[in-house]
Structures are given as structure tokens and as C-alpha cells.
Amino acid sequence: MEDHHLVPKSQGGTVTVPLHRVCHRKIHAELNERELRDRYATVEALRAHPAIADFIRWVANKPPEFTTATFRRRRRA
């Protein structure tokens, strides 16, 4: 488990929630700090993000000790 700042520390956030390591990494691979601050500052909003929702469905049947590489998506300029 890792603590995830709902609003990134660099954006003034202080509230954290515990997340599984691979889920935490997926969030940061998909969303930048500004997106997290402005649109995804709740667990419900994170779960509603299409790529994160797909990932949650996929990882749900994995054992608790499961880990995998997470890659950052390419951002368009």
C-alpha cells in the first residue's frame, strides 16, 4: 500500500488515501498533477476515469501481491 495525495503535494494537497502500489502508479501514469488537482481530487472521480476504470476491472482478479510495469501514456503537444 502507498499513500496517494488526492491533490498533489506540489499543488497544496494534504489529504491522502491508501492505494495498492500498481493502482497508484497507474493514476500517475495517466494523469498529470494539474489534472489530479482540477478534475480527479476524489476517489470517485479517479474511479470514473475511463483508463483507470478499465485498469481496476483488469487488476481486480489479480492476487494482492501482484505487480506489473506501468508506462506513461504519450501526451500530445
CNS distance restraints for C-alpha pairs under 8 A (distance, minus, plus):
assign (resid   1 and name CA) (resid  18 and name CA) 6.05 0.50 0.50
assign (resid   1 and name CA) (resid  19 and name CA) 5.37 0.50 0.50
assign (resid   1 and name CA) (resid  20 and name CA) 4.56 0.50 0.50
assign (resid   1 and name CA) (resid  21 and name CA) 5.59 0.50 0.50
assign (resid   2 and name CA) (resid  18 and name CA) 5.48 0.50 0.50
assign (resid   2 and name CA) (resid  19 and name CA) 5.34 0.50 0.50
assign (resid   2 and name CA) (resid  20 and name CA) 6.16 0.50 0.50
assign (resid   2 and name CA) (resid  21 and name CA) 5.80 0.50 0.50
assign (resid   2 and name CA) (resid  24 and name CA) 7.22 0.50 0.50
assign (resid   3 and name CA) (resid  16 and name CA) 5.68 0.50 0.50
assign (resid   3 and name CA) (resid  17 and name CA) 5.46 0.50 0.50
assign (resid   3 and name CA) (resid  18 and name CA) 4.56 0.50 0.50
assign (resid   3 and name CA) (resid  19 and name CA) 6.17 0.50 0.50
assign (resid   4 and name CA) (resid  16 and name CA) 5.11 0.50 0.50
assign (resid   4 and name CA) (resid  17 and name CA) 5.31 0.50 0.50
assign (resid   4 and name CA) (resid  18 and name CA) 6.15 0.50 0.50
assign (resid   4 and name CA) (resid  19 and name CA) 6.53 0.50 0.50
assign (resid   4 and name CA) (resid  24 and name CA) 6.74 0.50 0.50
assign (resid   5 and name CA) (resid   9 and name CA) 6.63 0.50 0.50
assign (resid   5 and name CA) (resid  13 and name CA) 6.37 0.50 0.50
assign (resid   5 and name CA) (resid  14 and name CA) 6.51 0.50 0.50
assign (resid   5 and name CA) (resid  15 and name CA) 5.70 0.50 0.50
assign (resid   5 and name CA) (resid  16 and name CA) 4.32 0.50 0.50
assign (resid   5 and name CA) (resid  17 and name CA) 6.66 0.50 0.50
assign (resid   6 and name CA) (resid  13 and name CA) 6.87 0.50 0.50
assign (resid   6 and name CA) (resid  14 and name CA) 7.92 0.50 0.50
assign (resid   6 and name CA) (resid  15 and name CA) 6.15 0.50 0.50
assign (resid   6 and name CA) (resid  16 and name CA) 5.88 0.50 0.50
assign (resid   6 and name CA) (resid  17 and name CA) 7.17 0.50 0.50
assign (resid   6 and name CA) (resid  36 and name CA) 7.06 0.50 0.50
assign (resid   6 and name CA) (resid  37 and name CA) 7.41 0.50 0.50
assign (resid   6 and name CA) (resid  40 and name CA) 7.49 0.50 0.50
assign (resid   6 and name CA) (resid  41 and name CA) 4.76 0.50 0.50
assign (resid   6 and name CA) (resid  42 and name CA) 6.14 0.50 0.50
assign (resid   6 and name CA) (resid  43 and name CA) 7.65 0.50 0.50
assign (resid   7 and name CA) (resid  11 and name CA) 6.43 0.50 0.50
assign (resid   7 and name CA) (resid  12 and name CA) 6.94 0.50 0.50
assign (resid   7 and name CA) (resid  13 and name CA) 4.42 0.50 0.50
assign (resid   7 and name CA) (resid  14 and name CA) 7.18 0.50 0.50
assign (resid   7 and name CA) (resid  15 and name CA) 7.23 0.50 0.50
assign (resid   7 and name CA) (resid  33 and name CA) 7.72 0.50 0.50
assign (resid   7 and name CA) (resid  36 and name CA) 6.10 0.50 0.50
assign (resid   7 and name CA) (resid  37 and name CA) 4.84 0.50 0.50
assign (resid   7 and name CA) (resid  41 and name CA) 5.47 0.50 0.50
assign (resid   8 and name CA) (resid  12 and name CA) 6.59 0.50 0.50
assign (resid   8 and name CA) (resid  13 and name CA) 5.13 0.50 0.50
assign (resid   8 and name CA) (resid  14 and name CA) 7.80 0.50 0.50
assign (resid   8 and name CA) (resid  33 and name CA) 6.08 0.50 0.50
assign (resid   8 and name CA) (resid  36 and name CA) 7.11 0.50 0.50
assign (resid   8 and name CA) (resid  37 and name CA) 6.70 0.50 0.50
assign (resid   9 and name CA) (resid  13 and name CA) 4.57 0.50 0.50
assign (resid   9 and name CA) (resid  14 and name CA) 6.39 0.50 0.50
assign (resid  10 and name CA) (resid  33 and name CA) 7.91 0.50 0.50
assign (resid  11 and name CA) (resid  33 and name CA) 7.35 0.50 0.50
assign (resid  11 and name CA) (resid  34 and name CA) 7.69 0.50 0.50
assign (resid  11 and name CA) (resid  37 and name CA) 6.92 0.50 0.50
assign (resid  19 and name CA) (resid  23 and name CA) 6.41 0.50 0.50
assign (resid  19 and name CA) (resid  24 and name CA) 5.86 0.50 0.50
assign (resid  20 and name CA) (resid  24 and name CA) 6.18 0.50 0.50
assign (resid  21 and name CA) (resid  25 and name CA) 6.22 0.50 0.50
assign (resid  21 and name CA) (resid  67 and name CA) 7.76 0.50 0.50
assign (resid  22 and name CA) (resid  26 and name CA) 6.13 0.50 0.50
assign (resid  22 and name CA) (resid  67 and name CA) 6.07 0.50 0.50
assign (resid  22 and name CA) (resid  68 and name CA) 6.82 0.50 0.50
assign (resid  22 and name CA) (resid  70 and name CA) 7.51 0.50 0.50
assign (resid  23 and name CA) (resid  27 and name CA) 6.31 0.50 0.50
assign (resid  23 and name CA) (resid  55 and name CA) 7.94 0.50 0.50
assign (resid  23 and name CA) (resid  56 and name CA) 7.54 0.50 0.50
assign (resid  24 and name CA) (resid  28 and name CA) 6.55 0.50 0.50
assign (resid  25 and name CA) (resid  29 and name CA) 6.06 0.50 0.50
assign (resid  25 and name CA) (resid  70 and name CA) 6.53 0.50 0.50
assign (resid  26 and name CA) (resid  30 and name CA) 6.19 0.50 0.50
assign (resid  26 and name CA) (resid  52 and name CA) 7.09 0.50 0.50
assign (resid  26 and name CA) (resid  55 and name CA) 7.88 0.50 0.50
assign (resid  26 and name CA) (resid  70 and name CA) 6.19 0.50 0.50
assign (resid  26 and name CA) (resid  71 and name CA) 7.93 0.50 0.50
assign (resid  27 and name CA) (resid  31 and name CA) 5.97 0.50 0.50
assign (resid  27 and name CA) (resid  46 and name CA) 7.80 0.50 0.50
assign (resid  27 and name CA) (resid  52 and name CA) 6.81 0.50 0.50
assign (resid  28 and name CA) (resid  32 and name CA) 6.56 0.50 0.50
assign (resid  28 and name CA) (resid  72 and name CA) 7.88 0.50 0.50
assign (resid  29 and name CA) (resid  70 and name CA) 6.94 0.50 0.50
assign (resid  29 and name CA) (resid  71 and name CA) 6.19 0.50 0.50
assign (resid  29 and name CA) (resid  72 and name CA) 4.29 0.50 0.50
assign (resid  29 and name CA) (resid  73 and name CA) 6.39 0.50 0.50
assign (resid  30 and name CA) (resid  51 and name CA) 7.58 0.50 0.50
assign (resid  30 and name CA) (resid  52 and name CA) 7.83 0.50 0.50
assign (resid  30 and name CA) (resid  72 and name CA) 6.38 0.50 0.50
assign (resid  30 and name CA) (resid  73 and name CA) 6.17 0.50 0.50
assign (resid  31 and name CA) (resid  35 and name CA) 5.92 0.50 0.50
assign (resid  31 and name CA) (resid  36 and name CA) 6.31 0.50 0.50
assign (resid  32 and name CA) (resid  36 and name CA) 6.26 0.50 0.50
assign (resid  33 and name CA) (resid  37 and name CA) 6.15 0.50 0.50
assign (resid  34 and name CA) (resid  38 and name CA) 6.00 0.50 0.50
assign (resid  35 and name CA) (resid  39 and name CA) 5.52 0.50 0.50
assign (resid  35 and name CA) (resid  40 and name CA) 6.45 0.50 0.50
assign (resid  36 and name CA) (resid  40 and name CA) 4.53 0.50 0.50
assign (resid  36 and name CA) (resid  41 and name CA) 5.59 0.50 0.50
assign (resid  37 and name CA) (resid  41 and name CA) 5.54 0.50 0.50
assign (resid  39 and name CA) (resid  45 and name CA) 7.21 0.50 0.50
assign (resid  40 and name CA) (resid  45 and name CA) 5.01 0.50 0.50
assign (resid  40 and name CA) (resid  46 and name CA) 5.34 0.50 0.50
assign (resid  41 and name CA) (resid  45 and name CA) 6.82 0.50 0.50
assign (resid  41 and name CA) (resid  46 and name CA) 7.43 0.50 0.50
assign (resid  42 and name CA) (resid  46 and name CA) 6.34 0.50 0.50
assign (resid  43 and name CA) (resid  47 and name CA) 6.17 0.50 0.50
assign (resid  44 and name CA) (resid  48 and name CA) 6.27 0.50 0.50
assign (resid  45 and name CA) (resid  49 and name CA) 6.57 0.50 0.50
assign (resid  46 and name CA) (resid  52 and name CA) 6.88 0.50 0.50
assign (resid  46 and name CA) (resid  53 and name CA) 7.93 0.50 0.50
assign (resid  47 and name CA) (resid  52 and name CA) 6.19 0.50 0.50
assign (resid  47 and name CA) (resid  53 and name CA) 5.34 0.50 0.50
assign (resid  47 and name CA) (resid  56 and name CA) 7.90 0.50 0.50
assign (resid  48 and name CA) (resid  52 and name CA) 7.35 0.50 0.50
assign (resid  48 and name CA) (resid  53 and name CA) 6.03 0.50 0.50
assign (resid  49 and name CA) (resid  53 and name CA) 5.89 0.50 0.50
assign (resid  50 and name CA) (resid  54 and name CA) 6.17 0.50 0.50
assign (resid  51 and name CA) (resid  55 and name CA) 6.18 0.50 0.50
assign (resid  52 and name CA) (resid  56 and name CA) 6.11 0.50 0.50
assign (resid  53 and name CA) (resid  57 and name CA) 6.31 0.50 0.50
assign (resid  54 and name CA) (resid  58 and name CA) 6.22 0.50 0.50
assign (resid  55 and name CA) (resid  59 and name CA) 6.01 0.50 0.50
assign (resid  56 and name CA) (resid  60 and name CA) 5.83 0.50 0.50
assign (resid  57 and name CA) (resid  61 and name CA) 7.88 0.50 0.50
assign (resid  58 and name CA) (resid  62 and name CA) 7.99 0.50 0.50
assign (resid  62 and name CA) (resid  66 and name CA) 6.14 0.50 0.50
